[in-house]
């Protein structure tokens, strides 16, 4: 692990700017306590650098002239027992744009420089307190929009993914060491033993990686969210269904067909998944330019959404526009047929829907019937079948997913080399390439560009 001897002391506002009860300004670096000595006066009279670690101290932020800037509490966390493993000072002052900005300016005048986005967490990684997968999990926790997304982020933050990957990595390193020793000394009896046992060892590693890859079906929607488009011909109850799933009135609902001329989008939580619901305009043969644009936009959402609710009026027989939509979407696996108005006499030909899409769900958007079942089916479409059994740690990063897929390809190639009797040097190189992908997830092997891309997504102050 790279240890970084960075002489810069950084500072940033760690809470949201604006009027609020408390603002927290964080300082980290070798000179953090020295800066605190220059700008903070404790009520007890001691210097901040002389105070015990992990203490919270009352006093005043002051200018060099002694003029008070704000009343505050000063938190002291001395290295290495801090977020960054450096000396860290946190000034808890009154919230407000002017007060916090004035204190931050004072810190910059006294030896700090402004922190870059994510620099506190990057220092925690570079100083060995967390691995790279845990550092990335910080943003998942901050950006979590549902309880399930938060639980997934916290599991990664605690090192859950690392705990899954490290034993697999250790087994591959052991195999590689044995293989390279056998290559160097082919006359030894161990050579034949390694080449015979290697395929089974590689198969076990491949299975472990494939299991993690499979969890991305749940992990990525939890971290990134999913889009669900409500589509159908006019007046099937799309806007009513949107309101029912949101549990509040958002879209205008009338008996007049074509009330929705543009899309209406709202975020909600469906079975723990952050979902953007999209109420689209009714799809029919357009009569004018405005309707043509509305239908085109609805079709774009229908093609791009993570899941599509194809809505039908259960109180009427299927019409030509219904059948056209059924034909258009018959081969898409993310489509869920929904028959609305199940509280009325059923007239829609549900047999065709079941034959085409495998199943359908009957609901009443107006009376709120069967919405729980519908939400379960929506989650199933987004998760593409649900989480694999025994999975507590989900792959929630596309970077991790790409690296695992790369590792899987190289391990499969290494296994094929043994089975086909090819040179063991080829297998050894593939195992090294697979390990490089695993190491990139944990940050054991990284480039500056990778760190810049990862931490550039963070907010300043974290």
C-alpha positions in Angstrom: 0.0 0.0 0.0 1.3 3.4 -1.0 2.0 5.7 2.0 1.9 9.4 1.0 4.1 12.0 2.8 2.1 15.0 1.8 3.1 18.2 3.6 0.0 20.1 2.5 -2.6 20.8 5.1 -6.0 21.0 3.6 -9.3 22.5 4.7 -12.9 22.5 3.4 -16.5 23.0 4.4 -17.8 19.5 5.1 -21.5 20.4 5.5 -23.8 21.9 2.8 -23.4 25.6 2.3 -26.2 27.9 3.3 -28.3 28.7 6.3 -28.4 25.8 8.8 -27.9 25.1 12.5 -24.3 24.1 12.4 -21.5 24.2 9.8 -18.4 21.9 10.0 -15.1 22.9 8.6 -12.5 20.1 8.4 -8.7 20.5 8.5 -6.3 17.6 7.8 -2.5 17.4 7.6 0.7 17.8 9.5 0.0 21.4 10.4 -3.7 21.0 11.3 -3.0 21.5 15.0 -0.7 24.4 14.4 -3.3 26.2 12.3 -5.9 25.5 15.1 -3.5 27.1 17.6 -3.4 30.3 15.5 -7.2 30.7 14.9 -8.9 29.2 17.9 -9.0 30.3 21.6 -10.4 27.8 24.0 -12.5 29.0 26.9 -10.1 27.2 29.3 -7.2 29.0 27.9 -5.1 26.0 26.5 -3.7 25.6 23.0 -5.7 23.2 20.7 -2.4 21.3 20.0 -2.1 20.6 23.8 -5.7 19.2 24.1 -6.3 15.4 24.2 -7.2 13.6 21.1 -10.9 12.8 20.4 -12.1 15.7 22.5 -14.6 18.5 21.8 -13.7 21.9 23.1 -15.6 25.1 23.5 -14.2 28.5 22.5 -14.0 31.1 19.8 -12.5 31.4 16.3 -10.5 34.6 16.2 -8.4 36.7 13.8 -4.8 37.6 14.4 -5.9 40.9 16.0 -8.0 38.9 18.5 -11.3 39.9 16.9 -13.8 37.1 17.4 -15.2 35.6 14.2 -17.7 33.1 15.7 -18.4 31.0 18.7 -17.5 27.4 18.0 -16.7 23.8 19.2 -13.4 22.4 18.2 -12.9 18.7 17.6 -9.4 17.2 17.9 -8.4 13.9 16.3 -4.7 13.2 16.3 -2.9 10.9 13.9 -3.2 8.0 13.3 -6.7 7.7 14.9 -8.6 9.9 12.5 -10.4 9.7 9.2 -7.3 10.4 7.1 -4.7 9.0 9.5 -3.4 12.5 9.8 -4.0 15.1 12.4 -7.6 16.3 11.9 -9.4 19.3 13.4 -13.1 20.1 12.9 -14.5 23.5 13.7 -18.2 23.3 14.5 -19.5 26.8 14.0 -22.9 28.5 13.4 -24.3 27.6 10.0 -24.5 30.4 7.5 -22.8 31.5 4.3 -20.8 34.4 5.7 -19.7 32.8 9.0 -18.4 29.6 7.5 -16.8 31.3 4.5 -15.0 33.8 6.8 -13.6 31.0 8.9 -12.5 29.0 5.9 -10.8 32.2 4.5 -9.0 32.5 7.9 -7.7 28.9 7.7 -6.4 29.5 4.1 -4.6 32.6 5.4 -2.9 30.6 8.1 -1.4 27.8 6.1 -4.1 25.6 4.7 -5.0 25.1 1.0 -8.5 24.3 -0.3 -9.1 20.6 -0.4 -9.8 19.0 -3.8 -13.0 17.0 -4.3 -12.8 13.8 -2.3 -9.3 14.6 -1.0 -10.0 13.6 2.6 -11.2 10.2 1.6 -8.3 9.9 -0.9 -5.9 10.5 1.9 -7.6 7.9 4.0 -7.0 5.4 1.1 -3.4 6.5 0.4 -2.6 6.3 4.1 -3.9 2.8 4.3 -6.9 3.3 6.5 -9.3 1.9 3.9 -9.0 0.1 0.6 -10.2 1.6 -2.7 -13.5 -0.3 -2.7 -14.3 1.1 0.8 -13.4 4.6 -0.4 -15.8 4.3 -3.3 -18.5 3.1 -0.9 -18.4 6.4 0.9 -20.1 8.0 -2.1 -22.7 5.1 -2.2 -23.5 5.9 1.5 -23.8 9.6 0.8 -25.8 9.2 -2.3 -28.1 6.4 -1.0 -31.8 7.2 -1.8 -33.3 4.2 -0.1 -32.8 2.1 3.0 -31.7 -0.9 1.0 -29.1 1.2 -1.0 -27.8 2.6 2.3 -27.4 -1.0 3.8 -25.5 -2.0 0.6 -23.2 1.0 0.8 -22.5 0.4 4.5 -21.7 -3.2 3.9 -19.0 -2.1 1.4 -17.8 0.6 3.7 -17.2 -2.0 6.4 -15.1 -4.0 4.0 -17.7 -6.6 2.9 -16.5 -6.7 -0.7 -12.8 -6.9 0.4 -13.7 -9.8 2.7 -15.2 -11.6 -0.3 -12.3 -10.9 -2.7 -9.2 -11.3 -0.5 -9.5 -15.1 0.1 -10.1 -15.6 -3.7 -7.0 -13.5 -4.4 -4.9 -15.4 -1.8 -5.8 -18.7 -3.5 -4.8 -17.3 -7.0 -1.5 -16.0 -5.6 -0.7 -19.4 -4.1 -1.5 -21.1 -7.4 0.6 -18.6 -9.3 3.5 -19.1 -7.0 3.3 -22.9 -7.3 3.0 -22.7 -11.1 5.9 -20.3 -11.5 8.1 -22.6 -9.3 7.1 -25.6 -11.5 7.9 -23.6 -14.6 11.4 -22.8 -13.3 12.0 -26.4 -12.2 10.1 -28.6 -14.7 12.1 -31.7 -13.8 10.6 -31.7 -10.3 7.6 -34.0 -9.4 5.6 -30.9 -8.3 5.3 -29.8 -11.9 2.8 -32.5 -12.9 0.9 -32.1 -9.6 0.3 -28.4 -10.2 -0.8 -28.8 -13.8 -3.3 -31.5 -12.7 -4.8 -29.5 -9.8 -4.8 -26.1 -11.4 -8.0 -26.5 -13.5 -10.1 -27.3 -10.3 -8.5 -24.4 -8.4 -9.3 -22.1 -11.3 -12.8 -23.4 -11.6 -13.4 -22.5 -7.9 -12.1 -19.0 -8.5 -14.2 -18.6 -11.6 -17.3 -19.6 -9.7 -16.6 -17.1 -6.9 -16.1 -14.3 -9.4 -19.2 -15.2 -11.4 -21.2 -15.2 -8.1 -20.0 -11.6 -7.5 -20.8 -10.6 -11.1 -24.3 -12.0 -10.7 -24.9 -9.8 -7.6 -24.5 -6.7 -9.8 -28.1 -7.3 -11.1 -29.2 -6.0 -7.7 -26.2 -3.9 -6.6 -26.1 -1.5 -9.6 -29.8 -0.6 -9.5 -29.5 0.0 -5.8 -26.6 2.5 -6.3 -27.6 4.0 -9.6 -31.4 3.7 -9.5 -33.6 2.5 -12.3 -36.1 4.0 -14.7 -39.6 2.6 -15.1 -41.8 3.8 -18.0 -45.6 3.5 -17.8 -46.8 3.1 -21.3 -50.0 2.3 -23.2 -52.6 3.8 -25.4 -54.5 6.8 -24.2 -56.9 6.6 -21.3 -55.8 3.3 -19.8 -55.0 5.0 -16.5 -51.3 5.6 -16.7 -51.4 8.9 -14.8 -53.6 7.2 -12.1 -51.1 4.4 -11.8 -48.3 6.9 -11.4 -50.2 8.7 -8.6 -51.0 5.4 -6.9 -47.4 4.2 -6.9 -46.2 7.6 -5.6 -49.0 7.6 -3.0 -49.8 11.2 -3.9 -51.4 13.2 -6.6 -48.7 14.2 -9.1 -50.2 13.8 -12.6 -53.5 15.4 -13.7 -56.2 12.7 -14.2 -59.3 13.2 -16.3 -61.7 11.1 -18.4 -60.5 12.9 -21.5 -58.1 10.7 -23.6 -54.7 12.4 -24.2 -54.6 14.5 -21.1 -50.9 13.7 -20.7 -49.1 15.3 -23.7 -45.6 15.3 -22.2 -43.8 12.9 -19.8 -44.1 13.4 -16.0 -41.2 12.0 -14.0 -40.9 11.4 -10.3 -38.6 9.5 -8.0 -39.8 6.9 -5.5 -38.8 3.8 -3.5 -40.0 0.5 -4.8 -38.9 -2.5 -2.7 -35.8 -0.6 -1.7 -34.8 0.3 -5.3 -34.5 4.1 -6.1 -36.9 4.3 -9.1 -37.7 7.1 -11.5 -41.3 6.6 -12.6 -42.1 8.0 -16.0 -45.7 8.7 -17.0 -45.7 8.8 -20.8 -48.2 10.2 -23.3 -50.6 7.7 -24.7 -49.3 5.9 -27.8 -51.6 6.0 -30.8 -51.6 7.2 -34.4 -50.8 10.9 -34.0 -53.2 13.5 -35.4 -51.0 16.6 -35.3 -47.4 17.6 -34.8 -47.7 17.9 -31.0 -49.1 14.4 -30.7 -46.4 13.1 -33.1 -43.6 14.5 -30.8 -45.3 13.2 -27.7 -45.6 9.7 -29.2 -42.0 9.7 -30.3 -40.9 10.7 -26.9 -43.0 7.9 -25.3 -41.4 5.4 -27.6 -37.9 6.5 -26.7 -38.6 6.0 -23.0 -40.2 2.7 -23.8 -37.0 1.6 -25.5 -34.6 3.0 -23.0 -36.2 2.4 -19.6 -34.9 -0.4 -17.3 -38.5 -1.7 -17.0 -41.7 -1.0 -18.9 -45.2 -1.2 -17.5 -47.4 -1.8 -20.5 -50.9 -0.8 -19.3 -54.2 -2.0 -20.6 -57.8 -1.0 -19.7 -59.3 -4.2 -18.2 -62.8 -2.9 -18.7 -62.5 -2.8 -22.5 -61.4 -5.3 -25.2 -57.9 -4.9 -26.6 -57.9 -2.3 -29.4 -55.7 -1.9 -32.4 -53.3 0.4 -30.6 -53.0 -2.2 -27.8 -52.2 -5.0 -30.2 -49.6 -2.8 -32.0 -47.8 -2.2 -28.7 -48.0 -5.9 -27.8 -46.3 -6.8 -31.1 -43.7 -4.0 -30.7 -42.7 -5.1 -27.2 -43.3 -8.9 -27.5 -39.5 -9.7 -27.4 -38.4 -7.4 -24.7 -37.8 -9.1 -21.4 -38.2 -6.1 -19.2 -41.9 -5.6 -20.0 -44.6 -6.2 -17.5 -48.1 -6.3 -18.7 -50.5 -4.6 -16.3 -54.3 -4.8 -16.6 -55.9 -1.7 -14.9 -59.4 -1.3 -13.5 -59.6 -4.9 -12.1 -62.5 -3.6 -9.9 -64.6 -3.5 -13.0 -65.9 -6.4 -15.2 -62.8 -7.8 -17.0 -63.1 -7.6 -20.8 -59.5 -7.5 -21.9 -58.1 -10.6 -23.5 -55.7 -11.5 -20.8 -54.8 -14.9 -22.5 -52.9 -13.0 -25.2 -51.0 -11.0 -22.6 -50.0 -14.1 -20.7 -49.0 -15.9 -23.8 -46.9 -13.0 -25.0 -45.3 -11.8 -21.8 -45.5 -14.9 -19.6 -47.7 -13.2 -17.0 -49.7 -10.1 -16.2 -50.7 -8.2 -13.1 -54.3 -7.0 -12.5 -54.5 -3.8 -10.5 -56.9 -1.0 -9.7 -55.0 2.3 -9.7 -58.1 4.2 -8.6 -58.8 1.9 -5.6 -55.2 0.8 -4.9 -55.7 -2.9 -5.4 -52.8 -5.3 -5.9 -50.2 -2.5 -5.9 -47.9 -4.5 -3.5 -47.8 -7.4 -6.0 -47.1 -4.9 -8.8 -44.2 -3.5 -6.9 -42.7 -7.0 -6.3 -43.0 -7.7 -10.1 -41.4 -4.3 -10.9 -38.4 -5.2 -8.6 -38.1 -8.5 -10.3 -37.9 -6.9 -13.8 -35.3 -4.5 -12.6 -33.2 -7.1 -10.8 -33.7 -9.5 -13.7 -34.9 -12.3 -11.5 -33.7 -11.3 -8.0 -30.6 -11.6 -5.9 -28.6 -14.8 -5.8 -29.1 -16.8 -2.6 -26.6 -16.1 0.1 -25.7 -12.7 -1.3 -25.2 -10.0 1.2 -22.5 -8.1 -0.6 -23.6 -6.7 -4.0 -21.4 -5.4 -6.8 -22.7 -1.8 -7.1 -20.0 -0.2 -9.2 -19.7 -0.6 -13.0 -15.9 -0.2 -12.5 -15.8 -3.3 -10.3 -18.1 -5.2 -12.6 -15.8 -4.5 -15.6 -12.8 -5.6 -13.7 -14.4 -8.8 -12.5 -15.5 -9.6 -16.0 -11.9 -9.1 -17.2 -10.7 -11.4 -14.4 -13.2 -14.0 -15.3 -12.1 -14.0 -19.0 -8.4 -14.4 -18.1 -9.1 -17.2 -15.6 -11.2 -19.1 -18.2 -8.4 -18.7 -20.6 -5.9 -20.0 -18.0 -8.1 -23.0 -17.3 -8.4 -23.7 -21.1 -4.6 -23.6 -21.4 -4.3 -26.4 -18.8 -7.0 -28.5 -20.3 -5.6 -28.1 -23.9 -2.1 -28.9 -22.8 -0.7 -25.5 -23.8 2.4 -23.9 -22.4 2.0 -23.2 -18.6 3.6 -19.8 -19.2 0.4 -18.8 -21.0 -1.7 -19.8 -18.1 0.6 -18.0 -15.6 0.2 -14.8 -17.6 -3.6 -15.0 -17.7 -3.6 -15.6 -13.9 -1.4 -12.5 -13.5 -3.8 -10.4 -15.6 -6.8 -11.7 -13.6 -5.0 -10.7 -10.4 -4.4 -7.3 -11.8 -8.1 -6.7 -12.2 -8.8 -7.9 -8.7 -6.0 -5.7 -7.3 -7.5 -2.7 -9.1 -10.8 -3.1 -7.2 -9.0 -3.0 -3.9 -6.5 -0.3 -4.9 -3.5 -2.5 -4.6 -2.6 -1.6 -8.2 -3.8 1.7 -9.5 -2.9 4.7 -11.6 -3.3 8.4 -11.0 -5.9 8.6 -13.7 -8.0 6.0 -11.9 -7.9 7.9 -8.6 -8.7 11.1 -10.4 -11.8 9.6 -12.0 -13.0 8.0 -8.8 -12.4 10.8 -6.3 -13.4 13.5 -8.8 -17.1 12.4 -8.3 -16.9 13.3 -4.6 -18.0 16.5 -3.1 -15.5 19.0 -1.7 -15.1 18.4 2.1 -15.3 14.6 1.8 
